[in-house]
Amino acid sequence: MSRLTFELRLIVRSRLSIAALLLLLLLSTLAVWSGMQEVERQRQTIARLAPLHEQDVAALAARYPASKDAGNPAYYTFYNTWDAPSDAAFLALGLRDVAPYVLRIRALGLQAQLYEGETFNPEIALPGRFDFAFVLIYLAPLIAIALLHDLVSGERQAGRLRLLLAMPDAARLWRRRVALRYALLFACLAVPACAGAVLSGTGVVALVIVLAVVLILIAAYLAFWTGLSMVVSARGWRSVTNATTLMGTWAVLTLVLPALANVALVRAIPVHQGVDLMLAQRQTVHGAWEVPRDETMRKFVASHPEWRDKAHVPPGFHWKWYFAFHQVGDESVAGQVRDYREGLLARQAWTGRLGWLLPGVGAQAVLHRLADTDLPAQLAYQDEIAAFHRRIRAFYYPYLFNERPFGTEDFGKRPAFAPRAADPLVPWGDVFAVFVLAGVVLGAGLVGLRRLRVEGAD
């Protein structure tokens, strides 16, 4: 214990080491606080919109107290949908930073409404949010490098290396120094993350799962960079050379290779933007005004045979024809929608495989899945919207095709959106990949320090 206390005093006396640790603790605390603030802001936005939506519906009901049909109420009534953030969303905001988490839809064509949220400014979205995932993936390795790059070279430059290697417990000395720095780095990241998980109001079971995965991930990711630092330190280079090599490796593993892999995935699996689906659907809808109405109704009843006997459209404008060609517009891009989603999921699958080689990619995938802020979460929200949109159309079709009047009391019968429950889903395969990669590199680092002891003895 006295030896460990002595090593801790050496770290405290080093201004660079103590400043680096305090900076990491400050950054991780600010990241957790920032993430929790953003999650709370999103929840308040969702709660604030609910009464405003009811006011809009009440005003619309007062405007159309006794309509001859449901055309006007169906056209003007909006329905709120929302994707509430999970309790662990503060760890990694993911796609919630750019994808809509609140969307108002109508009984009109769905695809044109789903992807209107993609018209954001890419320059604003590029930097991303400052969250815990950013600190862990990009900043924590830099602090680890600052603490470990001169572990051996610093002693050599001070003229103490031969003396230390001649000691009978030299191997234990290196392991003790590495373990102490590793523990301090782990504490600077784990304490704020655990505090945030507790303060987020997560249930007991979910809290245990989230904390276990986060702590394992932090330990594994830091172990990778600790092992890599030991591998470089054991080469016998100068401190500047060690730092330059490790910084270059950090840039390649966290910036260059992920960017190149993303470019390769984009070219290997081309996927059109959601805006393209919106434009294709709108072109079909706008072109329907020039298509014979009987042809439009034939396409509609092909997927809705229950309204075959009611598909006749009288001369002039009729609401059931109008909503029918919106339905046909959605069906016309169904194949493109399927290809779009399959392409996105294929890219996601290959990104997960990339995590077996790049620990930063794997760790980020784990945090986004755990926080329910990744691509599958966004697609699940879109699936909820699509299912709710079918309920909205099924609600209005009997009024439109049977030409039933729609009054104030019918507004109270409209369907209500029920969001999905966000449960923590742990991608154990990705966690295992990061763990294995970290174990291999950490083992190589320990072997490097052991060889250093043997070479010193020789």
N, C-alpha and C positions, 0 to 999 in steps of 0.2 A: 504493500500500500504506500510505503514511503517513497518507493521508486516511481510509482505512478504520480504521486504528488509532486515529486521533483520534475517529472516531464511536463506536468501541467504548469508548473511555475515557469519553465522555459518557454512554453507557448504564450503565457501571459506577458512575459518580458519582451516578446517579439511584437513590435507594433504592427507589422504587416499581418501577422497571423490573427491577432485580436481584432484588428480593423476588418479583416476579411470575414471573420465569424460574425461580428456584430452587423456587418452589412448584409450578410446572408439572412440573419435572423430578422433584421428590419424589412428586407425585401419580401421574405416569405410571409411575414405578418401583414404587411401592406397588401400583398396579393390576396391573402385570405379575406382580409377586411373588404377589399375592393370587390371581390367576387360575391361576398355576402350582401354588400350594398346593391350590386346589380341584380341579384336574385330577388331581393326585397323590392326593388323598383319595379321589376317585371310583375311580381305578385300584386303590387299596388295598382299597376296599370290594368291588370285583368279585373281586379275587384272594382276599380273605378268605372270601367266600361259597362259593367253589368247593369247598374241602374240607368245609365244613359241610354242603353239599348232598349230597356223597357219603356222609357219615356218616348222614344221614337215610335215604338209599336203602338203605344197608347194614342199618340197623335195621329198615326195612320188609321187606327180603328175609328177615331172620331171623324176622320176625313171620309172614310168609306163605311158608314154605319150599316148600310143595307145595299150591297152591290148585287146586280142581277147575276153576275158570275164572279169567279175568283181571279179573273185576269189581272185587274189592277192591284188587289192585295198581293197576289203572287209576284207581280213584277216589282212592286215597290218595297216589299217587306224584306228586310235583311235579317240574317240569323248569325248570332255570335258563335264563333268557335275559338277555342284557346288551348294552348299547350302549356300547362303550369310547369315551372321548373321543379326538378327533383330537389330533395334536401341536400344532395351531394353536388348540385350543379355549380356551387361556388368554386369547386376545385378546378373545373375546366369548362368554360362557357361554350366552347366549340362552335357549332353552327347557329346557336341561338344569337350570336352576335350579328349575323347577316340574314338569316332566314326568319320569316315572320312567326311569332309565337301567338299572335292574335289575328284572326282573319274573319271578316264578315262576308258571308256568301248569300246568294239568292237562288231561286229556282231556275235561273238561266244556265247557260253552258258552264260547266264546272272548270274545264281546263283553262279557259280564259281568266278565271278568277284565281285559280291556284297559283299561277306564276306571275301575277302582277307584282308580287313582292320582290321579284328578282331585279327590278329596275332600281338598284341602289348604286351609289357612287363607288366604284371600285377603289378609288384612291383613299376614301375614308375607311373602307373595309380592310385594306391591305395590312396595316400595322397589327390588327387584332387587339384583343383585350389583354390587359395585364392581369393574369390570373396565376393560380398556384402552379398549373401545368407549365406555364412559361418560365417561372422561376426554377422549377425542378429540371426541366429539359435543357434549358439554354444557359442559365446563370449559375446553378449549383456546380456544374463541372468546372467553370472558371475559378470558383472559390476553392474547389478541391485541388486544382492545378497550382494555385497560389500557395497552398499549404504544403504540398507534397513534392513540388518539382525540385527543390534543393535539399531533400531529405538526406541524400548521401553526398551530393556535390558540395553542399554547404560545409559539411564536416571536413571534406578533403581540402577545400580552400582555406579552412581555418587551421589545418595541420593536425586535426585530431582523429582522422579516419583510421590510420594504422593502429593507434592506441585503442580505439573502440573495437576494431576487428580482432585485436589480440586478447580481448576480454573473453573469459570462458562462456559468458551468457550473451555474446554479441547478437546471436540470432534472435533471442528473446528481446533484446533492446530494440531492434528494428521493428519487430512485430508489435511491441508495446507502443512505440511512437506512432506507427501507422494506425493501430487500433484506437488510440486516444484521439487522433485527428479525425478518424472516421466517425467515432462516437459523437464528437462535437458537431461535425457536419450533420449527422443524422438528427441530433437534438434540435438544431436550428431549423430544420425542415419539419420534423415530426411534431414538435410542440404546437406551432401555429395551426397545422393541419388538424390535429386532434382537438384543439380548442374550437376551431371552426365547426368541426363535425358535431361536437357536443352542443354548441350554441345554435346550430341550425335547426334543432328540434327534431332530429331524426329518431325514429322508434328504436327500441333497445336492440332488436334483432338486426335491423338494417344498420344501426350504428356499429355494432360489432363487426358486421361484414365489411362495411366501408372502411373502418379503421384498420382491420386486419389486412385488407388488400392494399390500402395506401401505405401502411408501414412496410409491408413486404416489398412493394414497388420502390419506395424510397431506399430501402436497404439494398436492394439489388442494383438499382441504378447507380447509387454511390459506390457500391462495390466494384462495378465495372470501371469507373473512372479512377478509383483508388488503385485497383490492380494495374490499369494502364499506366498510371503515374509511377508505380513501382517498377514496371517493366522498363520504362525509359530511364528512371533514376539509376537502375542497376547497370546501365550501359557504360558508366564511367565518364560521361560527358560533363561539361561545365554547366553551371546553373542556367546561364542564358540559353545555351543550346537545348537543355531539357525543356525550358519554358517555351521556346520557339517551336520545338517539335510537338509538344503537347497542345499548344494553341493551334498549330496547323492541323493536328489530328482532330481537335474539337471542331474546327471550321469544316473539315471534310465530312465528318460523321453527322454533324447536326445541321449543316447548311447546304454544302455542295451536293453530296450524294442524295439526300432527300429531294432536292430540287431537280437533279438529273433524273431520278427515278420517277418523279411526277411528270416530267416532260415525256419520258418514255411511255408511261401509262396512258397519257393523253393521246399519243400517236398510235399506240398499239390498240387501244380501246377507244375509238372516237365516239363521243357522245354529244349530241346537240344540246343546246341550252333549253331550259324550260320555256324561255320566251319564244323559241321557235314553235313549240307546241301551242302556245297561246295564239301566235299569229296564224298558224295553220287552222286552228279551230275557228278563229274569227273570220278567216277567209271563207270557210265553208258556210258559216252562219250568214255572213253578208251576201254571199252568192245565192243563198236559198230564196231570196226575194225574186230572183229571175228564174228559178226552177219551178216547173209545174207543181201545183200543190198536191195533186194526186200522187205524183212520184215521191214527194217528201213523206206523205202519209203512209205510202206502201213501205218505205224504209223504216218508218217508226213502228208500224204494227208488226214488222218482222221480228223485232226484239220485245214488243209489248202486245202479244196476241190477244190479251184480255180486253183490249180496246178496239178490236177489229170491227165490231158492229157499230161502234161509235165514231169511226174514223172519217165519216163523210163531213166535208167542210162546205158550208153554204157560201154563196157568192159574197165577196167582200172580205174584209179582215175578220179573222176569228182567233181568239186567244189560244185555242188548243192547237191550231196550226203553228202559231208563233212558238209555243213551247216545244212542239214536236220537232221543228227544225233546229232548235237549240240542242235537243237530245240527239238528233242525227249528227249535229256538228261534233258532239263529244264522241260519238261512236266512230266518226270518220277518222279520228286520230288515235283510236284505241291501240292500234298496232304500234304507232310511234311512241305512245306513252309506255307500252310494255318494253320496247327496245331501250327507251331512255332509262327506265328503272333498272333493267338488267345490266345495262352498261355501267351505271353508277355502282351497283352492287358488285360487279366484276372488279371494278377499280378498288372498291373497298376490300374485297377479298385479297387482292394482290398487295395492297398496302399492309394488311395483316401479316402476309408472308414476308414482307420486307422487314417487319419487326424482328424476325429471327436473325437478321444480319446487322441491323441498325438499332441499337438500344433506345435511342431517342424516339424513333418512330413507334417502336413497340410500347414504350412507356406512355406516350401520348395517346395511343389507341386504347390502352387500358383505362386511363383516366377519363377519356371521353365516353367510353362505354359505361363505366361506373357512374358517371355523372348524368348519363342518358342525354347527351348533347351531340351525339355523332350522327352520321348519315342514316343508319337504321332507325334512330329515334325520330328524325325528321320525316322519313318515309312512313313511319307508323302514324304520325300525326296526319299526314296527307291521306292515309287509308281511313282514318277516323272521319275526316272531312268528307271523303267520297261516300262512305256509308251513311253519314248524316244527310248528305245531299240527296241520296236515293230516298231517304225517308221524307225529305221535304217534297220531292216530286210526287211520291206516292200519296202524300197528304193532299196535294192540290189536284191531281189528275181526276179523282172522282167528281170534284166540283166542275172542272173544265169540260170533261167529256160528257157528263150527265147534265151539264148546264144547270147546275144547282145554284141557288143564290148563296152569297157569302156575307154574313152579317157580323155584328160586333162580337156575339158569343162564339163565333167560329175562330176568331183570333186567339181565344183562350184555349183552343184545341190544338194549336200548332205544336209540332214536335220540339223538344228541347234537347240541346246538345249535352252529352254526358262524356266528359274527358276520361281518358284511360288513367289508370293508377300507375305511377312511375315507380317501379321496384328496382332495386340495385341488381343489375345483371353482371355477373363477374365473368369476363373472358379468360378463363383459367388457362387456355392454351397460350394466349399472349403473355400472361403473367409467367407461365413456365418458360416461355422463350426468353424473356428478359432475364429470368433467374438463371437459366442454363448458360447464357452468354456471359453474364456477370461472373458466374462461378468459374468458367474457363479462363477468363482474363485475370480474375483475382488469383487463381491458382498459378498462372504464369508469373504473376508479380511476386508471389511468395517464393516460387522457385528461383526467380532472379535474385532476390535478396539472399537466399541460401547459397547460391553460387558465389555471390559477392563475399560471403563469409569464407568459403573454401578458397577462393582466389586470394583473399587477404592473408589466409594462413600460409598459403604456399609462398 
